[in-house]
């Protein structure tokens, strides 16, 4: 239907290691679950309530990122909701999953920014034709994030263009 929109954006932590399998056609299908906390008021205090979401990531990007999708890893995903319907033992069943379009690896598995395998949490695209991502050294102590889509891996520097040289004192350029 024209005008409908199915977009989900979530930032959370992986509940367990990802699971990658291959379809009969040879395409990669990576499944993982993330937990997202929601703050709610209970009486006079605030409590976190965990929500769990199952995610599915397809293709070469899923293969490339699978090794980095470890329990506790913080990720940001953008995708769309997908509902499956089937009948089991005479009962109608449904399942809602997030089909991932973009995935960004954030932070690490622990407090010091190093994952369990000893690699830093900074990733860049290699020049090989395998579309694998490899750890890259930090530059200026500002970690970059790897934005991984179904078609490509793109480095994103959230601080690019920021600094004293990028700001102007000209009052005519103030947006308000």
KAWOZI-V94896 format. One record per pair of residues at least 4 apart in sequence whose ideal C-beta (glycine too) atoms are under 6 Angstrom apart, sorted by the first residue. I is the first residue (numbers start at 1). J is the second residue. If there is no record, write none. Layout:
# KAWOZI-V94896
i: {I,I}
j: {J,J}
This chain:
# KAWOZI-V94896
i: {6,6,8,8,8,9,10,10,11,12,12,12,13,13,13,14,14,14,14,14,15,15,16,17,17,18,18,18,18,19,20,20,20,21,22,22,23,28,28,29,30,30,30,31,32,32,33,33,34,35,35,36,37,37,38,38,39,40,40,41,42,53,54,55,55,56,56,57,57,58,59,60,61,61,64,64,64,65,68,70,72,73,74,74,75,76,76,77,77,78,78,79,79,79,79,80,81,82,82,83,83,84,85,86,87,88,102,103,104,104,105,108,108,108,108,109,109,113,115,119,120,122,122,122,122,123,123,124,124,125,126,126,133,133,138,142,144,144,145,146,147,147,148,161,162,168}
j: {80,81,79,81,98,78,36,77,76,34,35,36,35,72,74,32,34,69,71,73,33,35,71,70,71,30,32,66,69,31,28,30,66,29,26,28,27,62,63,58,57,62,66,56,55,69,52,54,53,50,52,51,48,50,49,51,46,47,49,46,47,98,97,98,100,97,99,62,100,62,150,131,148,150,131,132,133,148,105,109,109,109,106,107,103,104,106,100,103,101,102,98,99,100,101,99,96,97,99,94,96,95,94,93,92,93,149,148,145,147,146,113,114,115,121,115,116,121,119,135,135,136,138,143,144,133,146,136,155,153,132,134,146,153,143,159,155,157,156,153,154,156,153,166,166,173}
